[in-house]
Amino acid sequence: MARRRPESRTARRLAFAALAVAPSAAQAAAPHCDPATAQCLELGDDVSVNLGANVRVRTMDYAPVRFGIGAGNDAYTFYRGLFHADLRSGTHWQTYVELGAHDVAGRRGGAGATDRDGLDVQQAYLGGSDEAAALRVGRQEVSFGSSRLISVRDGPNIRLAFDGLRASRFVGDDRIDLFALRPVRPAPGAFNDDGDRSQALWGLHAALAPAATAPLKIDVYWLGYRRDVARFAAGSGREYRQSFGARLYGRHGSWDWNTEAVYQTGRFGSGSIRAWTLASDTGYTFGALYGAPRLSLKADIASGDGDRHDGRLGTFNALYPNASYFSESSLLAPANLIDLQPALSVTPNAKLKLTLGWDFVWKHRVADAVYTTPTPLAPVPGTAGTARRIGDQIKLEGAWRFAPAWEARLQLAHFNAGPALREAGGRDVRFVSTALVYAW
């Protein structure tokens, strides 16, 4: 078989770039940008372009990294710049292009997989829409529901994007999405990011509103997932997984709730997969009190593998989750895990929000490992078969929008390592993060 010439890949990239700047289309009918704003440029009759930017500097300080198992303390700084142009033609057509540049300074051992990237295409999609349907094709960020399984992954320096297509159907307040996607794999150079051919995601997601005034809303979905090289406590192999999920959420009076259940089946290596999760976040807001405090309880269980040698994998895989689901420290992944997290959020004014939480965490199955982020899911070395109690974590997180385009963030956490980590050589973790964000 003839060897593919290097210029063939370059040609494909140039073709993709050409498509990205052609007149195109959008996910949902949206008005043109406001010509009174500095970001909006009118290019002609019914044609406009909206320009924007998002710049973030974030410091990260772990003492130690990964509970100290094979790693020491580390402190580093992330730099991220995103710049976009949103071209609208009429009420139905859109071209969206977003370029990103990412860097990291001070990280021991060099940059991680989601830390550094030269100037590259973060998003570039074409779309078309009307009141009944929409289509988006190209490189795009995707998030569904509560972002428990598919998220833009804002915590790491490089946000998660996908190459592929997403088709939407609108019926009243209901929306159905059908999609076929491949995650983008960042590369350190410029304009050289490609779709990761070792992974694939496809499926259907429906967001249903039984009635416009009803306090209950429903998401149902089916997700197909393939990963060529997957690692669990049970071993390594090719993973092919189907996820069937439902989410019930809403608000009534001072109460709000968000409950999600997922069942997974499929193949791992030569064996089968049977896994599941149940997650909830229930809160009550004291609207008459200063700061409208919200008292909440998160309760989650994600299945683990009770027998690593029976040919059936029981470890839940959250696919592409919001890594900061438990806290901004992103120490744990929702796999083989039971957790209870009471929290108190206070909003003294429209510019400031503070959250205090305490998370108590156990293994679901003792025989399985403790799992950590980021994607892909990975077991913490030496934790398979250790004790059940993983530990507890107290967190304090704050966000202050001190000017219309500026926000400052502070995240503090202390993880008290339990026997499941200490038996593997782990220890307590102190985490401090600050961020300054400018959005234009």
Secondary structure, DSSP 8 states (H G I E B T S, - for coil): -----HHHHHHHHHHHHHHHTSS---SS------TTSTTEEEEETTEEEEEEEEEEEEEEEEESGGGGSS---EEEEEEEEEEEEEEEETTTEEEEEEEEEEEEES-TTS--TTT-EEEEEEEEEEEEE-SSEEEEEEEE----TTSSSB----SSSS---EEEEEEEEEETTEEEEEEEEEEEE--SSSS--EE-TTEEEEEEEEEE-S-TT-SEEEEEEEEEEEEEEEEETTEEEEEEEEEEEEEEEEEETTEEEEEEEEEEEEEETTEEEEEEEEEEEEEEE-TTSTT--EEEEEEEEE---S-TTSSEE-----SB--TTSS-TT----SSSEEEEEEEEEEEEETTEEEEEEEEEEE-S-TTS--EE-SSS-EE-TT-TTS-SEEEEEEEEEEEEEEETTEEEEEEEEEEEE-HHHHTTT---EEEEEEEEEEE-
